[in-house]
Amino acid sequence: MNDPDALRAWLILLRTPGIGPAWLRERLADEGGDTRAVLETLRRAPAALEEAARDWLARPDEARLAADLDWLDASGHRLLCCTDADFPPLLEHIAQPPAALFVDGDSGLLLRPQVAIVGARGATSGGLAHARRFASVLAQAGFVITSGMAEGVDGAAHGAALDAGAPTIAVVGTGPDRVYPRKHQALARAIAARGALVSEFPPGMPPRADHFPRRNRIIAGLSLGTLVVEAGLKSGSLITARLAGEQGREVFALPGSVHNPLARGCHRLIREGVRLVEEPDELVEALAPAARALGMELAARLAAGVGTAGPAPAGTADQDPEYGLLYQAMGHDPATLDELAARTGLPPAVLSSMLLMLELDGRVESLPGNRFQCAC
């Protein structure tokens, strides 16, 4: 964000007590996306706000705001706002979509087709092996693995994606600068370096019980489908699965032994109509149409918001000059998204959509290290 006053207004609004994302989005719509206008309106008519909000707006904590700005100044850090053209379109279709996300890493990954893999923190060795196997195959098939960086299944899924040379996204229930659980310090650094850490909460925010259901709605909302590997009957993973189902997304569950209490949550989901899966290829086949639809929606959104014609619909890539430019830039050797952006002059978000469409058509292969190669 190039406007420092608008960024400061965003940070003040996001930290205002009692103001949720739905309220903020509604006011932004009224003010044409101008956070400064929203802030000025609040300050002119604070009576409807609770006392803590009025105090904060009258005297915001300058040290805290300075710390937020310092965090955002660091390389790879970004505040991704709902008014940005590359805000993940899938999040617009969920109940209570976030107004903004703090991202440490590659925010462009949030536009790629994702599969959420969730499950028990105290997963069995078999459950962890299943999480790693599904994550590895799905990552190699071009899906970004998204989870919550918790112990157990989450951590195994993130680690397997990274081991496969693929990026992964962790949506956390703390500020983007906090690591919970502490044992995942190294994992968090690896995800930020080769994927993205994402949080709805500002820097410095500690873990709280009510944060994790909010985190789960974002995990489900970013993903085309959610796979539950192991879950007890009171598992938070069942919340993620329920939210995914309510959002109209695919939900998958792995069956397990009737003697394993961590299989009971998956068995309940299957009885309720969730798709039973045994192999990763079943998810790839089921989610390919949704991935194609995501590419089309992203192309339309970026064409309207970035100021470029954007990628052409599937089947017209041969006639579109931007695709010709991309083919020429790819050459015969693997290239990263940043390298392709430098060669073509196209925004990374537009390139991400174009590469997704070409990958689904079998014309481009995604390789370890977030690299791409022409398959023709």
C-alpha positions in Angstrom: 0.0 0.0 0.0 1.6 3.2 -1.2 -0.5 5.7 0.8 0.8 5.9 4.4 -2.3 7.8 5.6 -4.6 5.1 4.3 -2.4 2.4 5.8 -2.4 4.1 9.2 -6.2 4.4 9.0 -6.5 0.7 8.2 -4.3 -0.2 11.3 -6.4 2.1 13.6 -9.6 0.6 12.3 -8.5 -3.0 12.6 -7.5 -2.4 16.2 -10.6 -0.5 17.2 -12.5 -2.5 19.9 -15.9 -3.7 18.9 -15.5 -3.2 15.2 -15.7 -6.5 13.3 -14.9 -7.3 9.7 -18.6 -7.2 8.6 -19.1 -3.7 10.0 -15.8 -2.5 8.5 -16.6 -3.9 5.1 -20.1 -2.3 5.1 -18.6 1.1 6.0 -15.9 0.7 3.4 -18.6 0.0 0.8 -20.4 3.2 1.8 -17.2 5.3 1.5 -15.9 3.8 -1.8 -13.1 1.8 0.0 -11.6 4.9 1.6 -10.4 3.9 5.1 -9.6 7.6 5.9 -13.2 8.5 5.3 -14.4 5.7 7.4 -12.2 6.8 10.2 -13.2 10.4 10.0 -16.9 9.4 10.1 -16.3 7.4 13.2 -14.5 10.2 14.9 -17.3 12.7 14.1 -20.0 10.4 15.5 -18.5 8.2 18.2 -21.6 8.0 20.4 -22.7 4.6 19.0 -19.4 3.0 19.9 -18.4 1.4 23.1 -16.2 3.3 25.5 -13.1 1.4 24.7 -13.5 2.2 21.0 -14.1 5.9 21.7 -11.0 6.0 23.8 -8.9 4.2 21.2 -10.1 6.5 18.4 -9.5 9.6 20.4 -6.0 8.5 21.6 -4.6 5.6 19.6 -1.6 3.9 21.0 1.2 5.4 18.8 3.8 2.9 20.0 1.6 0.0 19.0 0.8 1.6 15.6 4.5 2.2 15.1 5.3 -1.4 15.8 2.6 -2.5 13.3 4.2 -0.2 10.7 7.7 -1.6 11.5 6.4 -5.1 11.0 4.9 -4.2 7.6 8.1 -2.5 6.5 10.0 -5.7 6.7 10.6 -7.7 3.5 7.9 -10.1 2.6 5.3 -8.5 5.0 2.0 -7.1 3.7 -1.4 -6.0 4.8 -3.7 -7.6 2.2 -7.0 -5.7 2.2 -10.4 -6.5 0.9 -10.2 -3.5 -1.3 -7.1 -4.9 -3.1 -7.6 -6.4 -6.5 -5.7 -9.5 -5.5 -7.6 -10.2 -2.3 -8.5 -13.9 -2.5 -11.9 -14.1 -4.3 -12.9 -17.3 -2.5 -13.0 -15.4 0.8 -15.7 -13.1 -0.6 -18.1 -16.0 -0.6 -17.9 -17.0 3.0 -19.9 -15.7 6.0 -18.1 -13.0 7.9 -15.2 -12.6 5.4 -12.1 -10.9 6.9 -11.6 -7.2 6.1 -7.8 -7.6 5.9 -5.1 -10.2 6.3 -1.5 -9.8 7.6 0.8 -11.9 5.4 4.3 -13.0 6.0 5.6 -14.5 2.8 4.2 -14.7 -0.7 0.7 -13.3 -0.7 0.2 -14.4 -4.4 -0.1 -18.0 -3.1 -3.5 -17.1 -1.6 -4.8 -16.9 -5.2 -3.8 -20.4 -6.1 -6.0 -23.4 -5.7 -5.7 -24.7 -2.2 -6.6 -27.9 -0.3 -7.0 -27.7 3.5 -5.7 -30.7 5.4 -6.7 -30.7 9.1 -7.0 -33.2 11.9 -6.1 -34.1 15.4 -3.3 -32.5 17.4 -2.5 -35.8 19.0 -2.8 -37.8 15.8 -1.6 -41.4 15.6 1.5 -42.4 13.7 -0.8 -43.7 11.0 -2.8 -40.4 10.8 0.4 -38.4 10.5 1.6 -40.7 7.7 -1.7 -40.2 5.9 -1.4 -36.4 6.3 2.1 -36.5 4.8 1.1 -38.7 1.9 -1.9 -36.7 0.9 -0.1 -33.4 1.3 2.8 -34.5 -0.8 0.7 -35.9 -3.7 -1.6 -32.9 -3.7 1.3 -30.4 -3.6 3.0 -32.1 -6.5 -0.4 -32.0 -8.4 -0.3 -28.2 -8.1 -2.5 -27.6 -5.1 -1.2 -25.4 -2.3 -1.6 -27.1 1.1 -3.3 -24.9 3.7 -3.7 -25.6 7.4 -3.4 -24.0 10.8 0.2 -24.9 11.9 -1.1 -26.7 15.0 0.6 -29.8 16.3 -0.2 -33.2 14.7 -1.9 -33.4 11.3 -1.5 -29.6 10.6 2.3 -29.7 11.1 2.7 -32.9 9.2 0.8 -31.6 6.2 2.8 -28.3 6.1 6.1 -30.3 6.5 5.3 -32.7 3.7 4.4 -29.9 1.3 7.7 -28.2 2.0 9.6 -31.5 1.7 8.0 -31.9 -1.8 9.5 -28.6 -2.8 6.1 -26.9 -2.8 4.8 -23.9 -0.9 2.3 -24.1 1.9 0.0 -21.6 3.7 -0.5 -21.5 7.4 -3.4 -19.5 8.8 -2.7 -18.8 12.4 -4.7 -17.8 15.5 -2.2 -15.3 16.7 -0.6 -12.2 15.3 1.7 -12.9 12.3 4.8 -12.4 14.4 3.8 -14.9 17.1 4.4 -18.7 16.8 2.0 -21.1 18.5 2.8 -23.7 19.5 6.3 -22.7 20.3 7.7 -26.0 19.0 6.9 -24.9 15.5 9.4 -22.0 15.4 11.5 -23.6 12.7 8.4 -24.7 10.7 7.0 -21.1 10.9 10.3 -19.7 9.5 10.2 -22.3 6.7 6.6 -21.5 5.8 7.2 -17.8 5.7 10.3 -18.3 3.5 8.8 -20.7 1.1 5.0 -20.1 1.5 2.9 -17.7 3.5 1.9 -17.2 7.1 -1.5 -15.5 7.3 -3.4 -13.9 10.2 -6.5 -11.9 10.6 -5.0 -10.6 13.9 -2.4 -7.7 14.1 1.2 -8.2 15.2 1.7 -9.0 18.9 -1.7 -10.7 19.4 -1.4 -13.7 21.6 -3.3 -17.0 21.1 -6.9 -16.9 22.5 -9.5 -19.6 22.5 -11.9 -17.5 20.4 -9.3 -16.9 17.8 -9.1 -20.5 16.5 -12.7 -20.8 15.2 -12.2 -17.5 13.4 -8.9 -18.9 12.0 -10.7 -22.1 10.9 -13.3 -20.2 8.8 -10.4 -18.6 6.8 -8.7 -22.0 6.3 -12.0 -23.4 5.0 -12.7 -20.2 3.0 -9.4 -20.1 1.2 -9.6 -23.8 0.1 -11.5 -25.5 -2.7 -11.8 -28.5 -0.4 -11.0 -29.7 3.1 -9.7 -33.1 4.0 -10.1 -34.3 7.6 -7.5 -37.0 8.4 -8.2 -37.8 12.1 -10.6 -36.1 14.4 -12.3 -36.9 17.7 -15.9 -36.1 18.2 -15.1 -32.7 19.8 -12.2 -31.8 17.5 -11.8 -28.3 16.1 -11.2 -30.0 12.8 -14.9 -30.8 12.7 -15.6 -27.0 13.0 -13.4 -26.4 9.9 -15.3 -29.2 8.1 -18.7 -27.8 9.0 -17.6 -24.3 7.9 -16.3 -25.7 4.6 -19.6 -27.4 4.0 -21.6 -24.3 4.9 -19.5 -22.4 2.4 -20.4 -24.8 -0.4 -16.9 -26.4 -0.5 -16.0 -30.0 -0.9 -15.3 -31.9 2.4 -13.5 -35.2 2.4 -12.8 -37.6 5.3 -10.4 -40.6 5.7 -12.0 -43.6 7.4 -10.1 -45.4 10.2 -10.3 -48.2 12.6 -13.5 -48.5 14.7 -11.1 -49.0 17.6 -9.4 -45.6 17.1 -11.2 -42.8 18.9 -9.7 -40.3 16.6 -11.5 -41.9 13.7 -14.9 -41.2 15.2 -15.1 -37.7 14.0 -14.3 -38.8 10.4 -16.9 -41.5 10.6 -19.5 -39.1 11.8 -18.7 -36.8 8.8 -19.0 -39.8 6.4 -22.4 -40.7 7.9 -23.5 -37.1 7.4 -22.7 -37.3 3.7 -19.1 -36.2 3.5 -17.1 -37.9 0.7 -15.1 -40.9 1.9 -11.6 -40.9 0.3 -8.7 -43.4 0.3 -6.3 -42.0 -2.2 -5.0 -38.4 -3.0 -5.9 -38.8 -6.7 -9.6 -38.8 -5.7 -9.3 -35.2 -4.4 -7.3 -34.1 -7.5 -10.1 -35.4 -9.7 -12.9 -34.0 -7.6 -11.4 -30.5 -7.3 -10.1 -30.0 -10.8 -13.4 -28.4 -12.0 -13.4 -26.0 -9.0 -9.8 -25.1 -9.7 -10.7 -24.2 -13.2 -13.6 -22.1 -12.1 -11.4 -20.3 -9.6 -9.0 -19.4 -12.4 -11.9 -17.9 -14.4 -13.2 -15.9 -11.5 -9.7 -14.6 -10.6 -9.1 -13.6 -14.2 -12.3 -11.6 -14.2 -11.5 -9.9 -10.9 -7.9 -9.0 -11.9 -9.0 -7.7 -15.2 -11.4 -5.3 -13.5 -9.1 -4.3 -10.6 -5.5 -4.4 -11.9 -6.0 -2.3 -15.0 -4.9 -5.0 -17.4 -6.9 -7.1 -19.9 -6.0 -10.1 -17.7 -5.7 -13.7 -18.8 -8.2 -14.9 -21.4 -10.8 -17.6 -20.7 -9.8 -21.2 -21.0 -9.5 -22.2 -24.7 -8.5 -18.8 -26.0 -4.9 -18.7 -24.7 -3.5 -19.3 -28.2 -5.0 -16.0 -29.4 -4.3 -13.8 -26.3 -1.1 -11.7 -26.7 -0.4 -11.8 -23.0 -0.2 -15.6 -23.1 2.2 -15.3 -26.0 4.3 -13.0 -24.0 4.3 -15.5 -21.1 5.2 -18.5 -23.4 8.1 -16.5 -24.8 9.3 -15.6 -21.3 9.1 -19.2 -20.1 11.5 -20.5 -22.7 12.6 -24.1 -22.1 14.0 -23.8 -18.5 12.0 -23.7 -15.2 11.4 -20.2 -13.9 9.9 -18.7 -10.7 6.9 -16.4 -10.6 9.1 -13.5 -9.7 11.4 -14.2 -12.7 8.4 -14.4 -15.1 7.0 -11.2 -13.7 10.3 -9.4 -14.3 10.5 -10.8 -17.9 6.9 -10.0 -18.9 6.2 -6.9 -16.9 2.8 -8.5 -15.9 1.7 -8.3 -12.2 2.4 -11.5 -10.2 -1.3 -11.9 -9.4 -2.2 -11.9 -13.1 0.6 -14.3 -13.9 -0.6 -16.6 -11.1 -4.0 -16.8 -12.7 -2.6 -17.4 -16.2 -0.3 -20.2 -15.0 -3.2 -21.8 -13.1 -5.2 -21.9 -16.3 -2.3 -23.3 -18.4 -1.5 -25.9 -15.7 -5.1 -27.1 -15.7 -4.9 -27.3 -19.5 -1.7 -29.4 -19.3 0.4 -26.8 -20.9 2.5 -25.8 -17.9 4.0 -27.9 -15.1 4.5 -26.7 -11.6 7.8 -27.8 -10.1 9.4 -27.8 -6.6 10.5 -24.5 -5.4 7.4 -22.6 -6.8 8.9 -22.9 -10.3 7.0 -23.4 -13.6 8.0 -25.0 -16.9 6.4 -25.2 -20.3 5.0 -28.7 -20.9 4.7 -28.3 -24.6 
